[in-house]
Amino acid sequence: MPHITLPTPVQAVVDAINAADTDAFVAAFTEDGAVDDWGRVLRGRSGQRSWADTDAIGAGARITVLEADTVGDVTEIRFTWESRVFNGESSAVVTVDGDHVSLFRIPPHA
């Protein structure tokens, strides 16, 4: 598999999930940043931490990025996800604001 280069803030989110490091996950976001998981939007530090605790890190998640395309401040990624909550392929649209992620959106799949 070819090496995929992600913007540093996006890579920080992936690395934090894979390292099971909730504090690093939250630190990768802007203070008012959000996770939008199939329309369930969790904002701010408490929302970021809540999603990490229930759907990602707390569920033993591992993410492997398969493809990425960055245009401006938005990176679309396709990835595999393994956890106690969900296993399979998914995608996300990640918006960066400066050195942090402002939105990590996992759109619903048809």
Chimera marker file (.cmm) of the C-alpha trace (Angstrom):
<marker_set name="trace">
<marker id="1" x="0.000" y="0.000" z="0.000" r="1" g="1" b="0" radius="0.5"/>
<marker id="2" x="1.426" y="3.421" z="-0.912" r="1" g="1" b="0" radius="0.5"/>
<marker id="3" x="2.247" y="5.869" z="1.858" r="1" g="1" b="0" radius="0.5"/>
<marker id="4" x="-0.551" y="8.394" z="2.344" r="1" g="1" b="0" radius="0.5"/>
<marker id="5" x="0.409" y="11.859" z="3.524" r="1" g="1" b="0" radius="0.5"/>
<marker id="6" x="-2.227" y="13.682" z="5.541" r="1" g="1" b="0" radius="0.5"/>
<marker id="7" x="-2.220" y="17.269" z="6.797" r="1" g="1" b="0" radius="0.5"/>
<marker id="8" x="-0.609" y="17.295" z="10.248" r="1" g="1" b="0" radius="0.5"/>
<marker id="9" x="-3.858" y="17.965" z="12.211" r="1" g="1" b="0" radius="0.5"/>
<marker id="10" x="-5.669" y="15.146" z="10.382" r="1" g="1" b="0" radius="0.5"/>
<marker id="11" x="-2.765" y="12.779" z="11.035" r="1" g="1" b="0" radius="0.5"/>
<marker id="12" x="-2.892" y="13.805" z="14.702" r="1" g="1" b="0" radius="0.5"/>
<marker id="13" x="-6.513" y="12.609" z="14.946" r="1" g="1" b="0" radius="0.5"/>
<marker id="14" x="-5.673" y="9.272" z="13.290" r="1" g="1" b="0" radius="0.5"/>
<marker id="15" x="-2.596" y="8.809" z="15.490" r="1" g="1" b="0" radius="0.5"/>
<marker id="16" x="-4.531" y="9.640" z="18.666" r="1" g="1" b="0" radius="0.5"/>
<marker id="17" x="-7.236" y="7.093" z="17.876" r="1" g="1" b="0" radius="0.5"/>
<marker id="18" x="-4.671" y="4.395" z="17.086" r="1" g="1" b="0" radius="0.5"/>
<marker id="19" x="-2.658" y="5.185" z="20.229" r="1" g="1" b="0" radius="0.5"/>
<marker id="20" x="-5.822" y="5.128" z="22.376" r="1" g="1" b="0" radius="0.5"/>
<marker id="21" x="-4.912" y="8.630" z="23.579" r="1" g="1" b="0" radius="0.5"/>
<marker id="22" x="-8.065" y="10.606" z="24.326" r="1" g="1" b="0" radius="0.5"/>
<marker id="23" x="-6.146" y="13.667" z="25.502" r="1" g="1" b="0" radius="0.5"/>
<marker id="24" x="-4.205" y="13.795" z="22.206" r="1" g="1" b="0" radius="0.5"/>
<marker id="25" x="-7.463" y="13.325" z="20.287" r="1" g="1" b="0" radius="0.5"/>
<marker id="26" x="-9.074" y="16.305" z="22.018" r="1" g="1" b="0" radius="0.5"/>
<marker id="27" x="-5.876" y="18.368" z="21.660" r="1" g="1" b="0" radius="0.5"/>
<marker id="28" x="-5.965" y="17.826" z="17.887" r="1" g="1" b="0" radius="0.5"/>
<marker id="29" x="-9.210" y="19.858" z="17.658" r="1" g="1" b="0" radius="0.5"/>
<marker id="30" x="-9.967" y="23.540" z="17.928" r="1" g="1" b="0" radius="0.5"/>
<marker id="31" x="-11.597" y="24.389" z="21.246" r="1" g="1" b="0" radius="0.5"/>
<marker id="32" x="-15.033" y="24.656" z="19.605" r="1" g="1" b="0" radius="0.5"/>
<marker id="33" x="-14.394" y="21.882" z="17.066" r="1" g="1" b="0" radius="0.5"/>
<marker id="34" x="-16.966" y="19.179" z="16.427" r="1" g="1" b="0" radius="0.5"/>
<marker id="35" x="-17.383" y="15.533" z="15.576" r="1" g="1" b="0" radius="0.5"/>
<marker id="36" x="-20.362" y="14.859" z="13.308" r="1" g="1" b="0" radius="0.5"/>
<marker id="37" x="-21.022" y="11.117" z="13.252" r="1" g="1" b="0" radius="0.5"/>
<marker id="38" x="-23.921" y="10.385" z="10.896" r="1" g="1" b="0" radius="0.5"/>
<marker id="39" x="-25.626" y="13.640" z="11.912" r="1" g="1" b="0" radius="0.5"/>
<marker id="40" x="-25.013" y="13.292" z="15.654" r="1" g="1" b="0" radius="0.5"/>
<marker id="41" x="-22.959" y="16.427" z="16.302" r="1" g="1" b="0" radius="0.5"/>
<marker id="42" x="-20.807" y="16.694" z="19.407" r="1" g="1" b="0" radius="0.5"/>
<marker id="43" x="-19.189" y="20.095" z="19.924" r="1" g="1" b="0" radius="0.5"/>
<marker id="44" x="-16.409" y="21.489" z="22.046" r="1" g="1" b="0" radius="0.5"/>
<marker id="45" x="-14.007" y="19.705" z="24.342" r="1" g="1" b="0" radius="0.5"/>
<marker id="46" x="-16.733" y="17.752" z="26.145" r="1" g="1" b="0" radius="0.5"/>
<marker id="47" x="-18.256" y="16.611" z="22.844" r="1" g="1" b="0" radius="0.5"/>
<marker id="48" x="-14.897" y="15.589" z="21.378" r="1" g="1" b="0" radius="0.5"/>
<marker id="49" x="-14.054" y="13.646" z="24.540" r="1" g="1" b="0" radius="0.5"/>
<marker id="50" x="-17.505" y="12.054" z="24.679" r="1" g="1" b="0" radius="0.5"/>
<marker id="51" x="-17.247" y="10.720" z="21.098" r="1" g="1" b="0" radius="0.5"/>
<marker id="52" x="-13.714" y="9.464" z="21.700" r="1" g="1" b="0" radius="0.5"/>
<marker id="53" x="-14.848" y="7.689" z="24.876" r="1" g="1" b="0" radius="0.5"/>
<marker id="54" x="-17.958" y="6.032" z="23.425" r="1" g="1" b="0" radius="0.5"/>
<marker id="55" x="-17.370" y="5.522" z="19.699" r="1" g="1" b="0" radius="0.5"/>
<marker id="56" x="-13.626" y="5.496" z="19.137" r="1" g="1" b="0" radius="0.5"/>
<marker id="57" x="-10.929" y="5.132" z="21.765" r="1" g="1" b="0" radius="0.5"/>
<marker id="58" x="-13.259" y="3.742" z="24.414" r="1" g="1" b="0" radius="0.5"/>
<marker id="59" x="-14.435" y="1.165" z="21.875" r="1" g="1" b="0" radius="0.5"/>
<marker id="60" x="-10.888" y="0.022" z="21.088" r="1" g="1" b="0" radius="0.5"/>
<marker id="61" x="-10.890" y="1.600" z="17.619" r="1" g="1" b="0" radius="0.5"/>
<marker id="62" x="-8.107" y="1.274" z="15.072" r="1" g="1" b="0" radius="0.5"/>
<marker id="63" x="-8.185" y="3.296" z="11.855" r="1" g="1" b="0" radius="0.5"/>
<marker id="64" x="-6.255" y="2.625" z="8.645" r="1" g="1" b="0" radius="0.5"/>
<marker id="65" x="-6.411" y="5.335" z="5.998" r="1" g="1" b="0" radius="0.5"/>
<marker id="66" x="-6.805" y="3.850" z="2.514" r="1" g="1" b="0" radius="0.5"/>
<marker id="67" x="-7.143" y="7.036" z="0.440" r="1" g="1" b="0" radius="0.5"/>
<marker id="68" x="-6.986" y="10.761" z="1.056" r="1" g="1" b="0" radius="0.5"/>
<marker id="69" x="-7.640" y="13.849" z="-1.028" r="1" g="1" b="0" radius="0.5"/>
<marker id="70" x="-6.962" y="17.341" z="0.295" r="1" g="1" b="0" radius="0.5"/>
<marker id="71" x="-8.280" y="20.515" z="-1.314" r="1" g="1" b="0" radius="0.5"/>
<marker id="72" x="-7.556" y="23.655" z="0.671" r="1" g="1" b="0" radius="0.5"/>
<marker id="73" x="-8.465" y="23.074" z="4.321" r="1" g="1" b="0" radius="0.5"/>
<marker id="74" x="-10.651" y="20.015" z="3.670" r="1" g="1" b="0" radius="0.5"/>
<marker id="75" x="-9.387" y="16.446" z="3.518" r="1" g="1" b="0" radius="0.5"/>
<marker id="76" x="-11.605" y="13.555" z="2.477" r="1" g="1" b="0" radius="0.5"/>
<marker id="77" x="-10.412" y="10.192" z="3.712" r="1" g="1" b="0" radius="0.5"/>
<marker id="78" x="-11.540" y="6.631" z="3.093" r="1" g="1" b="0" radius="0.5"/>
<marker id="79" x="-10.512" y="4.237" z="5.840" r="1" g="1" b="0" radius="0.5"/>
<marker id="80" x="-11.049" y="0.922" z="7.523" r="1" g="1" b="0" radius="0.5"/>
<marker id="81" x="-12.296" y="1.029" z="11.088" r="1" g="1" b="0" radius="0.5"/>
<marker id="82" x="-12.074" y="-1.773" z="13.613" r="1" g="1" b="0" radius="0.5"/>
<marker id="83" x="-13.689" y="-1.489" z="17.039" r="1" g="1" b="0" radius="0.5"/>
<marker id="84" x="-16.201" y="-3.067" z="19.388" r="1" g="1" b="0" radius="0.5"/>
<marker id="85" x="-18.852" y="-0.665" z="17.961" r="1" g="1" b="0" radius="0.5"/>
<marker id="86" x="-18.277" y="-0.804" z="14.185" r="1" g="1" b="0" radius="0.5"/>
<marker id="87" x="-16.069" y="-2.713" z="11.785" r="1" g="1" b="0" radius="0.5"/>
<marker id="88" x="-15.750" y="-1.932" z="8.114" r="1" g="1" b="0" radius="0.5"/>
<marker id="89" x="-14.905" y="0.693" z="5.591" r="1" g="1" b="0" radius="0.5"/>
<marker id="90" x="-16.027" y="4.265" z="6.042" r="1" g="1" b="0" radius="0.5"/>
<marker id="91" x="-15.192" y="7.806" z="5.024" r="1" g="1" b="0" radius="0.5"/>
<marker id="92" x="-14.798" y="11.171" z="6.674" r="1" g="1" b="0" radius="0.5"/>
<marker id="93" x="-14.510" y="14.785" z="5.673" r="1" g="1" b="0" radius="0.5"/>
<marker id="94" x="-12.061" y="16.598" z="7.921" r="1" g="1" b="0" radius="0.5"/>
<marker id="95" x="-11.840" y="20.395" z="8.034" r="1" g="1" b="0" radius="0.5"/>
<marker id="96" x="-8.686" y="22.014" z="9.363" r="1" g="1" b="0" radius="0.5"/>
<marker id="97" x="-8.473" y="25.472" z="10.932" r="1" g="1" b="0" radius="0.5"/>
<marker id="98" x="-4.846" y="26.495" z="11.342" r="1" g="1" b="0" radius="0.5"/>
<marker id="99" x="-3.035" y="23.748" z="13.244" r="1" g="1" b="0" radius="0.5"/>
<marker id="100" x="-6.167" y="21.961" z="14.471" r="1" g="1" b="0" radius="0.5"/>
<marker id="101" x="-9.199" y="20.082" z="13.199" r="1" g="1" b="0" radius="0.5"/>
<marker id="102" x="-12.419" y="22.090" z="13.378" r="1" g="1" b="0" radius="0.5"/>
<marker id="103" x="-14.734" y="19.361" z="12.063" r="1" g="1" b="0" radius="0.5"/>
<marker id="104" x="-14.440" y="15.589" z="11.747" r="1" g="1" b="0" radius="0.5"/>
<marker id="105" x="-17.555" y="14.522" z="9.832" r="1" g="1" b="0" radius="0.5"/>
<marker id="106" x="-18.495" y="10.925" z="9.115" r="1" g="1" b="0" radius="0.5"/>
<marker id="107" x="-21.372" y="11.145" z="6.636" r="1" g="1" b="0" radius="0.5"/>
<marker id="108" x="-24.156" y="8.542" z="6.576" r="1" g="1" b="0" radius="0.5"/>
<marker id="109" x="-23.710" y="5.808" z="3.994" r="1" g="1" b="0" radius="0.5"/>
<marker id="110" x="-26.482" y="5.049" z="1.551" r="1" g="1" b="0" radius="0.5"/>
<link id1="1" id2="2" r="1" g="1" b="0" radius="0.2"/>
<link id1="2" id2="3" r="1" g="1" b="0" radius="0.2"/>
<link id1="3" id2="4" r="1" g="1" b="0" radius="0.2"/>
<link id1="4" id2="5" r="1" g="1" b="0" radius="0.2"/>
<link id1="5" id2="6" r="1" g="1" b="0" radius="0.2"/>
<link id1="6" id2="7" r="1" g="1" b="0" radius="0.2"/>
<link id1="7" id2="8" r="1" g="1" b="0" radius="0.2"/>
<link id1="8" id2="9" r="1" g="1" b="0" radius="0.2"/>
<link id1="9" id2="10" r="1" g="1" b="0" radius="0.2"/>
<link id1="10" id2="11" r="1" g="1" b="0" radius="0.2"/>
<link id1="11" id2="12" r="1" g="1" b="0" radius="0.2"/>
<link id1="12" id2="13" r="1" g="1" b="0" radius="0.2"/>
<link id1="13" id2="14" r="1" g="1" b="0" radius="0.2"/>
<link id1="14" id2="15" r="1" g="1" b="0" radius="0.2"/>
<link id1="15" id2="16" r="1" g="1" b="0" radius="0.2"/>
<link id1="16" id2="17" r="1" g="1" b="0" radius="0.2"/>
<link id1="17" id2="18" r="1" g="1" b="0" radius="0.2"/>
<link id1="18" id2="19" r="1" g="1" b="0" radius="0.2"/>
<link id1="19" id2="20" r="1" g="1" b="0" radius="0.2"/>
<link id1="20" id2="21" r="1" g="1" b="0" radius="0.2"/>
<link id1="21" id2="22" r="1" g="1" b="0" radius="0.2"/>
<link id1="22" id2="23" r="1" g="1" b="0" radius="0.2"/>
<link id1="23" id2="24" r="1" g="1" b="0" radius="0.2"/>
<link id1="24" id2="25" r="1" g="1" b="0" radius="0.2"/>
<link id1="25" id2="26" r="1" g="1" b="0" radius="0.2"/>
<link id1="26" id2="27" r="1" g="1" b="0" radius="0.2"/>
<link id1="27" id2="28" r="1" g="1" b="0" radius="0.2"/>
<link id1="28" id2="29" r="1" g="1" b="0" radius="0.2"/>
<link id1="29" id2="30" r="1" g="1" b="0" radius="0.2"/>
<link id1="30" id2="31" r="1" g="1" b="0" radius="0.2"/>
<link id1="31" id2="32" r="1" g="1" b="0" radius="0.2"/>
<link id1="32" id2="33" r="1" g="1" b="0" radius="0.2"/>
<link id1="33" id2="34" r="1" g="1" b="0" radius="0.2"/>
<link id1="34" id2="35" r="1" g="1" b="0" radius="0.2"/>
<link id1="35" id2="36" r="1" g="1" b="0" radius="0.2"/>
<link id1="36" id2="37" r="1" g="1" b="0" radius="0.2"/>
<link id1="37" id2="38" r="1" g="1" b="0" radius="0.2"/>
<link id1="38" id2="39" r="1" g="1" b="0" radius="0.2"/>
<link id1="39" id2="40" r="1" g="1" b="0" radius="0.2"/>
<link id1="40" id2="41" r="1" g="1" b="0" radius="0.2"/>
<link id1="41" id2="42" r="1" g="1" b="0" radius="0.2"/>
<link id1="42" id2="43" r="1" g="1" b="0" radius="0.2"/>
<link id1="43" id2="44" r="1" g="1" b="0" radius="0.2"/>
<link id1="44" id2="45" r="1" g="1" b="0" radius="0.2"/>
<link id1="45" id2="46" r="1" g="1" b="0" radius="0.2"/>
<link id1="46" id2="47" r="1" g="1" b="0" radius="0.2"/>
<link id1="47" id2="48" r="1" g="1" b="0" radius="0.2"/>
<link id1="48" id2="49" r="1" g="1" b="0" radius="0.2"/>
<link id1="49" id2="50" r="1" g="1" b="0" radius="0.2"/>
<link id1="50" id2="51" r="1" g="1" b="0" radius="0.2"/>
<link id1="51" id2="52" r="1" g="1" b="0" radius="0.2"/>
<link id1="52" id2="53" r="1" g="1" b="0" radius="0.2"/>
<link id1="53" id2="54" r="1" g="1" b="0" radius="0.2"/>
<link id1="54" id2="55" r="1" g="1" b="0" radius="0.2"/>
<link id1="55" id2="56" r="1" g="1" b="0" radius="0.2"/>
<link id1="56" id2="57" r="1" g="1" b="0" radius="0.2"/>
<link id1="57" id2="58" r="1" g="1" b="0" radius="0.2"/>
<link id1="58" id2="59" r="1" g="1" b="0" radius="0.2"/>
<link id1="59" id2="60" r="1" g="1" b="0" radius="0.2"/>
<link id1="60" id2="61" r="1" g="1" b="0" radius="0.2"/>
<link id1="61" id2="62" r="1" g="1" b="0" radius="0.2"/>
<link id1="62" id2="63" r="1" g="1" b="0" radius="0.2"/>
<link id1="63" id2="64" r="1" g="1" b="0" radius="0.2"/>
<link id1="64" id2="65" r="1" g="1" b="0" radius="0.2"/>
<link id1="65" id2="66" r="1" g="1" b="0" radius="0.2"/>
<link id1="66" id2="67" r="1" g="1" b="0" radius="0.2"/>
<link id1="67" id2="68" r="1" g="1" b="0" radius="0.2"/>
<link id1="68" id2="69" r="1" g="1" b="0" radius="0.2"/>
<link id1="69" id2="70" r="1" g="1" b="0" radius="0.2"/>
<link id1="70" id2="71" r="1" g="1" b="0" radius="0.2"/>
<link id1="71" id2="72" r="1" g="1" b="0" radius="0.2"/>
<link id1="72" id2="73" r="1" g="1" b="0" radius="0.2"/>
<link id1="73" id2="74" r="1" g="1" b="0" radius="0.2"/>
<link id1="74" id2="75" r="1" g="1" b="0" radius="0.2"/>
<link id1="75" id2="76" r="1" g="1" b="0" radius="0.2"/>
<link id1="76" id2="77" r="1" g="1" b="0" radius="0.2"/>
<link id1="77" id2="78" r="1" g="1" b="0" radius="0.2"/>
<link id1="78" id2="79" r="1" g="1" b="0" radius="0.2"/>
<link id1="79" id2="80" r="1" g="1" b="0" radius="0.2"/>
<link id1="80" id2="81" r="1" g="1" b="0" radius="0.2"/>
<link id1="81" id2="82" r="1" g="1" b="0" radius="0.2"/>
<link id1="82" id2="83" r="1" g="1" b="0" radius="0.2"/>
<link id1="83" id2="84" r="1" g="1" b="0" radius="0.2"/>
<link id1="84" id2="85" r="1" g="1" b="0" radius="0.2"/>
<link id1="85" id2="86" r="1" g="1" b="0" radius="0.2"/>
<link id1="86" id2="87" r="1" g="1" b="0" radius="0.2"/>
<link id1="87" id2="88" r="1" g="1" b="0" radius="0.2"/>
<link id1="88" id2="89" r="1" g="1" b="0" radius="0.2"/>
<link id1="89" id2="90" r="1" g="1" b="0" radius="0.2"/>
<link id1="90" id2="91" r="1" g="1" b="0" radius="0.2"/>
<link id1="91" id2="92" r="1" g="1" b="0" radius="0.2"/>
<link id1="92" id2="93" r="1" g="1" b="0" radius="0.2"/>
<link id1="93" id2="94" r="1" g="1" b="0" radius="0.2"/>
<link id1="94" id2="95" r="1" g="1" b="0" radius="0.2"/>
<link id1="95" id2="96" r="1" g="1" b="0" radius="0.2"/>
<link id1="96" id2="97" r="1" g="1" b="0" radius="0.2"/>
<link id1="97" id2="98" r="1" g="1" b="0" radius="0.2"/>
<link id1="98" id2="99" r="1" g="1" b="0" radius="0.2"/>
<link id1="99" id2="100" r="1" g="1" b="0" radius="0.2"/>
<link id1="100" id2="101" r="1" g="1" b="0" radius="0.2"/>
<link id1="101" id2="102" r="1" g="1" b="0" radius="0.2"/>
<link id1="102" id2="103" r="1" g="1" b="0" radius="0.2"/>
<link id1="103" id2="104" r="1" g="1" b="0" radius="0.2"/>
<link id1="104" id2="105" r="1" g="1" b="0" radius="0.2"/>
<link id1="105" id2="106" r="1" g="1" b="0" radius="0.2"/>
<link id1="106" id2="107" r="1" g="1" b="0" radius="0.2"/>
<link id1="107" id2="108" r="1" g="1" b="0" radius="0.2"/>
<link id1="108" id2="109" r="1" g="1" b="0" radius="0.2"/>
<link id1="109" id2="110" r="1" g="1" b="0" radius="0.2"/>
</marker_set>
